[in-house]
Amino acid sequence: MENKNTTPSGPFPPTGLHILIVGAGFAGLSAAIECERKGHRVTLFEKVSSIDEITRYGDIISFDPNGSRAFEKWVFPSGESVAEKMEAIARQTTWLDLFHYKGEFVTRQSFKEEKDMGWEGRRINGHRGELHRLIWEYVRTRKGVEGRGIKVRWGVRVRDYFECDGTESGGKGQGEEGEERERPHAGVIITGADGEIEKVTGDAVLAAEGVRSRGRKLVLGLEEDEQPKSSGYAVYRAWFPSAPVIAKNPITKHLVENGDQHQGFIGPDIHFLVSSIKKGSEINWVFTHIDDGNIEESWQFPGKPEEALTYLEGWCPVVRELVKATPPGRLIDYKLVYREPLPTFVSPKGRIALIGDAAHPFLPTSIQGASQSIEDGSVVAASLELACHANKRGEMAKQKVVPTALKAFEKLRYERVHKAQANGPKMRERWHKADWDGPEGVWNCPERIWLLREGWLLGFDAERDVYRRWAEVVAEIQKKEKGENVVKLDGKSGKAKL
């Protein structure tokens, strides 16, 4: 089987696959773009009625180089990339200033050196809605394979998922001894804006509608999907214009009068981050704190500054003044939910896959949730494309294309995303349980509260990794399906393991 070590740039010929994607968040849009780039036909379903309902909300979101590198390849007809357009409206800082919660400056963590490490993407931090809209605007420019583009159906609710591997009777195609067999497929049952129920069929379905995805039930073989659990923490989040209150207050004006700033305040079981953006004209702040609230029905509520301030007793004036200055309706109380790591991202018959938060929700302190969603889109699209080529070369049966591709996607992603997820609790503990006064405490070793910035994570090219490892991964999958032992070397001991 062919093993490519370089990433092809396209254009890619039509593969004949029709991919259904549920959810127009970052994972869904990324998968739609990458699938269409790789020659697949795409239909995207989104429950809200327009992009405006998605982009009008939100605050800060971050894409690290491993995620934003995909944006470099998404180029508008003007010749400007999505990455360039994003950077123009993103925070213009190359540092994070960290303070003790009483207000004393501790350390500056610089990110300038990262450009010399060979990480090809950019650090992009901006308003979630604005960055989301840029990706959507790029979707609209795609002509697509054979002029089809990406078909988006707004105002559609997915009621259920289904799949068929071709062993069921009663459909098109002939099975053994002339018995009719259902053609392998997957699909969704939807309710449209008019209330009509419709069954939509494709070759594969990507469930990208978040931690409460209905696709989880089928993938995990559950009667009813279990509810997400509270992580024991919540976040207050705010974004608003800095004028006039922040800009005129002598305690806070330094955050906006000299261009963009990025600061963090570290205290007992709380961390508070504040950014100014667009030359200081807008400001956002977030802080994570312990919370025992119930999230059975909802985990996002309108926040009240006076309630937020109760967590910040004894904190420095700049933090408290920022909270007090938050206009009505601009504060969200967001409960951080938790999901146990899933045993699989792929359905029993191999035609439905979970991506993004539906597969692996991240804590904000990982600063990787959005980037890993973009990686998912790149990997699943490329894996499907490579499986189609293997079929054309006679190396893979047609009915095996989608199941093999999605299993390969899972194998390429599973360990990486869970390792990245682990950085969230690790970073939170680094801040919330900081030892300040010990021999190796923060005052003596201030880098102990720096953000985790690791090459294996940020310097990774997910798309290139697919083309480099896909043949090896598929060979392992095929051996396992045949009941053969797949021997690997343990990375630490060097010993063989099954």
ZIFENSUL-V56236 format. One record per residue. N is the residue number from 0. RES is the residue in one letter. SS is DSSP state (a for helix, b for strand, c for the rest). PHI is phi in whole degrees, -180 to 180 (* if undefined). NEAR is the number of other ideal C-beta (glycine too) atoms within 10 Angstrom. Layout:
# ZIFENSUL-V56236
<<N,RES,SS,PHI,NEAR> <N,RES,SS,PHI,NEAR>>
This chain:
# ZIFENSUL-V56236
<<0,M,c,*,14> <1,E,c,-62,11> <2,N,c,-127,13> <3,K,c,-90,16> <4,N,c,-105,8> <5,T,c,-120,8> <6,T,c,-95,16> <7,P,c,-68,12> <8,S,c,-98,8> <9,G,c,88,11> <10,P,c,-69,9> <11,F,c,-103,18> <12,P,c,-73,14> <13,P,c,-59,14> <14,T,c,-96,22> <15,G,c,89,15> <16,L,c,-82,21> <17,H,b,-115,20> <18,I,b,-106,26> <19,L,b,-97,26> <20,I,b,-126,30> <21,V,b,-108,28> <22,G,c,110,26> <23,A,c,-107,25> <24,G,c,-78,21> <25,F,a,-64,26> <26,A,a,-66,31> <27,G,a,-65,27> <28,L,a,-66,27> <29,S,a,-61,29> <30,A,a,-63,29> <31,A,a,-62,29> <32,I,a,-63,25> <33,E,a,-68,25> <34,C,a,-64,30> <35,E,a,-66,24> <36,R,a,-59,24> <37,K,c,-84,27> <38,G,c,98,22> <39,H,c,-90,29> <40,R,b,-84,22> <41,V,b,-129,28> <42,T,b,-123,19> <43,L,b,-114,25> <44,F,b,-112,25> <45,E,b,-139,25> <46,K,c,-73,17> <47,V,c,-78,13> <48,S,c,-85,11> <49,S,c,-161,11> <50,I,c,-63,21> <51,D,a,-61,10> <52,E,a,-71,13> <53,I,a,-89,18> <54,T,a,-85,18> <55,R,c,-76,10> <56,Y,c,-110,13> <57,G,c,111,18> <58,D,c,-140,21> <59,I,b,-74,23> <60,I,b,-140,21> <61,S,b,-124,21> <62,F,b,-120,27> <63,D,c,-90,26> <64,P,a,-54,23> <65,N,a,-66,24> <66,G,a,-93,27> <67,S,a,-73,25> <68,R,a,-59,25> <69,A,a,-65,25> <70,F,a,-65,26> <71,E,a,-66,15> <72,K,a,-86,17> <73,W,c,-92,20> <74,V,b,-113,15> <75,F,c,-71,14> <76,P,c,-55,7> <77,S,c,-70,9> <78,G,c,96,7> <79,E,c,-89,11> <80,S,b,-82,16> <81,V,a,-59,22> <82,A,a,-61,22> <83,E,a,-65,15> <84,K,a,-66,20> <85,M,a,-65,20> <86,E,a,-61,18> <87,A,a,-65,12> <88,I,a,-113,15> <89,A,c,-92,25> <90,R,c,-66,23> <91,Q,c,-100,17> <92,T,c,-131,18> <93,T,c,-123,14> <94,W,b,-155,13> <95,L,b,-135,19> <96,D,b,-91,16> <97,L,b,-114,24> <98,F,b,-127,20> <99,H,b,-70,18> <100,Y,c,-63,18> <101,K,c,-81,11> <102,G,c,117,12> <103,E,c,-78,10> <104,F,b,-67,11> <105,V,b,-113,19> <106,T,b,-164,18> <107,R,b,-113,13> <108,Q,b,-97,18> <109,S,b,-97,11> <110,F,c,-111,15> <111,K,a,-60,8> <112,E,a,-66,9> <113,E,a,-63,19> <114,K,a,-67,13> <115,D,a,-92,7> <116,M,a,-94,12> <117,G,c,83,9> <118,W,c,-80,21> <119,E,c,-80,14> <120,G,c,-88,23> <121,R,c,-115,21> <122,R,c,-86,21> <123,I,b,-124,23> <124,N,b,-128,23> <125,G,b,-158,26> <126,H,b,-72,22> <127,R,a,-52,20> <128,G,a,-64,18> <129,E,a,-68,17> <130,L,a,-69,27> <131,H,a,-62,22> <132,R,a,-64,16> <133,L,a,-61,21> <134,I,a,-65,24> <135,W,a,-62,15> <136,E,a,-61,13> <137,Y,a,-68,18> <138,V,a,-54,21> <139,R,a,-67,10> <140,T,a,-86,12> <141,R,c,-75,16> <142,K,c,-78,11> <143,G,c,82,17> <144,V,a,-66,21> <145,E,a,53,10> <146,G,a,73,6> <147,R,c,-83,16> <148,G,c,66,17> <149,I,b,-109,21> <150,K,b,-86,15> <151,V,b,-114,20> <152,R,b,-114,16> <153,W,b,-85,16> <154,G,c,68,15> <155,V,c,-117,21> <156,R,b,-105,18> <157,V,b,-85,22> <158,R,b,-87,13> <159,D,b,-164,13> <160,Y,b,-117,23> <161,F,b,-151,17> <162,E,b,-153,21> <163,C,b,-143,17> <164,D,c,-99,18> <165,G,c,95,15> <166,T,c,-94,11> <167,E,c,-76,14> <168,S,b,-94,9> <169,G,b,100,8> <170,G,b,-126,14> <171,K,b,-79,9> <172,G,b,97,12> <173,Q,b,-107,9> <174,G,c,-99,14> <175,E,a,-65,6> <176,E,a,56,5> <177,G,a,77,6> <178,E,c,-70,10> <179,E,b,-69,12> <180,R,b,-125,19> <181,E,c,-73,16> <182,R,c,-65,13> <183,P,c,-56,24> <184,H,b,-165,21> <185,A,b,-149,28> <186,G,b,-172,22> <187,V,b,-136,26> <188,I,b,-106,15> <189,I,b,-122,20> <190,T,b,-115,15> <191,G,c,-80,14> <192,A,c,-61,12> <193,D,c,-87,7> <194,G,c,87,6> <195,E,c,-75,8> <196,I,b,-93,10> <197,E,b,-138,14> <198,K,b,-106,11> <199,V,b,-117,17> <200,T,b,-118,15> <201,G,b,-144,21> <202,D,c,-89,23> <203,A,b,-154,28> <204,V,b,-126,31> <205,L,b,-111,34> <206,A,b,-90,30> <207,A,c,-130,32> <208,E,c,-104,27> <209,G,c,91,18> <210,V,c,-66,18> <211,R,c,-106,14> <212,S,c,-56,23> <213,R,c,-68,18> <214,G,a,-66,27> <215,R,a,-61,22> <216,K,a,-61,16> <217,L,a,-72,22> <218,V,a,-60,24> <219,L,a,-91,16> <220,G,c,69,10> <221,L,c,-101,10> <222,E,c,-66,5> <223,E,c,-138,6> <224,D,c,-67,16> <225,E,c,-69,11> <226,Q,c,-76,13> <227,P,c,-63,20> <228,K,b,-99,12> <229,S,b,-70,18> <230,S,b,-81,21> <231,G,b,90,12> <232,Y,b,-133,23> <233,A,b,-140,25> <234,V,b,-129,22> <235,Y,b,-91,25> <236,R,b,-135,23> <237,A,b,-145,23> <238,W,b,-148,22> <239,F,b,-163,18> <240,P,b,-63,15> <241,S,c,-78,24> <242,A,c,-89,13> <243,P,c,-95,9> <244,V,a,-68,18> <245,I,a,-65,25> <246,A,a,-68,17> <247,K,a,-100,12> <248,N,c,-79,19> <249,P,c,-61,8> <250,I,c,-81,15> <251,T,c,-116,24> <252,K,a,-63,15> <253,H,a,-63,15> <254,L,a,-75,24> <255,V,c,-129,24> <256,E,c,-86,14> <257,N,c,-122,11> <258,G,c,85,13> <259,D,c,-73,20> <260,Q,c,-133,21> <261,H,b,-146,23> <262,Q,b,-135,22> <263,G,b,-132,20> <264,F,b,-123,27> <265,I,b,-112,20> <266,G,b,-141,22> <267,P,c,-63,11> <268,D,c,58,13> <269,I,b,-145,19> <270,H,b,-129,24> <271,F,b,-124,27> <272,L,b,-118,22> <273,V,b,-133,23> <274,S,b,-133,23> <275,S,b,-111,28> <276,I,b,-147,26> <277,K,c,57,20> <278,K,c,59,13> <279,G,c,83,21> <280,S,c,-79,13> <281,E,b,-132,20> <282,I,b,-139,27> <283,N,b,-139,23> <284,W,b,-141,26> <285,V,b,-142,19> <286,F,b,-146,24> <287,T,b,-101,25> <288,H,b,-146,18> <289,I,b,-66,13> <290,D,c,-151,18> <291,D,c,-117,9> <292,G,c,-68,12> <293,N,c,-86,9> <294,I,c,-120,18> <295,E,c,-60,9> <296,E,c,-106,6> <297,S,c,-149,9> <298,W,c,-129,19> <299,Q,b,-134,14> <300,F,b,-137,13> <301,P,b,-62,10> <302,G,c,-98,21> <303,K,c,-121,14> <304,P,a,-54,18> <305,E,a,-65,9> <306,E,a,-74,12> <307,A,a,-61,21> <308,L,a,-65,15> <309,T,a,-65,9> <310,Y,a,-83,19> <311,L,a,-115,20> <312,E,c,-62,7> <313,G,c,85,9> <314,W,c,-81,20> <315,C,c,-64,18> <316,P,a,-58,13> <317,V,a,-62,18> <318,V,a,-66,25> <319,R,a,-67,19> <320,E,a,-68,16> <321,L,a,-62,26> <322,V,a,-66,22> <323,K,a,-61,15> <324,A,c,-80,21> <325,T,c,-67,21> <326,P,c,-68,11> <327,P,c,-57,8> <328,G,c,82,9> <329,R,c,-108,17> <330,L,b,-122,22> <331,I,b,-118,18> <332,D,b,-102,18> <333,Y,b,-116,19> <334,K,b,-81,20> <335,L,b,-82,21> <336,V,b,-94,20> <337,Y,b,-132,15> <338,R,c,-125,19> <339,E,c,-62,8> <340,P,c,-54,11> <341,L,c,-77,17> <342,P,c,-72,9> <343,T,c,-158,15> <344,F,c,-104,27> <345,V,b,-121,22> <346,S,c,-68,25> <347,P,c,-56,14> <348,K,c,-96,20> <349,G,c,77,22> <350,R,c,-120,24> <351,I,b,-130,26> <352,A,b,-130,31> <353,L,b,-90,27> <354,I,c,-135,31> <355,G,c,63,30> <356,D,a,-63,25> <357,A,a,-62,30> <358,A,a,-98,30> <359,H,a,-154,26> <360,P,c,-65,19> <361,F,c,-112,20> <362,L,c,-75,23> <363,P,a,-57,22> <364,T,a,-69,24> <365,S,a,-76,22> <366,I,c,52,24> <367,Q,c,-134,26> <368,G,a,-56,23> <369,A,a,-68,25> <370,S,a,-64,29> <371,Q,a,-69,27> <372,S,a,-65,27> <373,I,a,-65,28> <374,E,a,-58,29> <375,D,a,-54,31> <376,G,a,-61,29> <377,S,a,-64,27> <378,V,a,-72,24> <379,V,a,-66,32> <380,A,a,-66,29> <381,A,a,-68,29> <382,S,a,-64,28> <383,L,a,-64,28> <384,E,a,-64,26> <385,L,a,-65,25> <386,A,a,-65,27> <387,C,a,-63,25> <388,H,a,-66,18> <389,A,a,-62,21> <390,N,a,-65,19> <391,K,a,-66,14> <392,R,c,-84,10> <393,G,c,80,7> <394,E,c,-96,14> <395,M,c,-151,20> <396,A,c,-66,10> <397,K,a,-58,13> <398,Q,a,-70,17> <399,K,a,-94,20> <400,V,a,-58,25> <401,V,a,-68,29> <402,P,a,-58,22> <403,T,a,-67,25> <404,A,a,-62,32> <405,L,a,-72,26> <406,K,a,-67,25> <407,A,a,-66,27> <408,F,a,-55,26> <409,E,a,-61,22> <410,K,a,-67,19> <411,L,a,-72,22> <412,R,a,-104,24> <413,Y,a,-57,18> <414,E,a,-67,9> <415,R,a,-64,19> <416,V,a,-67,20> <417,H,a,-73,12> <418,K,a,-67,12> <419,A,a,-67,23> <420,Q,a,-58,20> <421,A,a,-63,13> <422,N,a,-69,20> <423,G,a,-63,21> <424,P,a,-60,16> <425,K,a,-62,13> <426,M,a,-70,20> <427,R,a,-62,20> <428,E,a,-66,11> <429,R,a,-59,19> <430,W,a,-88,23> <431,H,a,-72,19> <432,K,c,-114,9> <433,A,c,-61,18> <434,D,c,-91,13> <435,W,c,-90,14> <436,D,c,-109,8> <437,G,c,-69,10> <438,P,c,-55,7> <439,E,c,-113,8> <440,G,c,-75,13> <441,V,c,-63,21> <442,W,c,-64,14> <443,N,c,-90,12> <444,C,c,-132,13> <445,P,a,-62,15> <446,E,a,-67,9> <447,R,a,-65,17> <448,I,a,-110,22> <449,W,c,-70,15> <450,L,c,-62,15> <451,L,c,-71,15> <452,R,c,-132,17> <453,E,c,-115,11> <454,G,a,-62,11> <455,W,a,-60,10> <456,L,a,-93,21> <457,L,a,-85,20> <458,G,c,-93,18> <459,F,c,-83,22> <460,D,c,-111,19> <461,A,a,-64,22> <462,E,a,-66,21> <463,R,a,-62,17> <464,D,a,-61,19> <465,V,a,-61,24> <466,Y,a,-68,20> <467,R,a,-78,16> <468,R,a,-111,16> <469,W,a,-59,27> <470,A,a,-61,16> <471,E,a,-65,12> <472,V,a,-64,19> <473,V,a,-65,24> <474,A,a,-60,13> <475,E,a,-64,16> <476,I,a,-61,18> <477,Q,a,-67,16> <478,K,a,-64,13> <479,K,a,-64,12> <480,E,a,-66,12> <481,K,c,-85,7> <482,G,c,83,6> <483,E,c,-87,10> <484,N,c,-76,8> <485,V,c,-100,12> <486,V,c,-95,10> <487,K,b,-123,10> <488,L,b,-99,10> <489,D,c,-67,9> <490,G,c,-64,7> <491,K,c,-94,6> <492,S,c,-91,8> <493,G,c,79,7> <494,K,c,-85,8> <495,A,b,-71,10> <496,K,b,-140,10> <497,L,c,-90,6>>
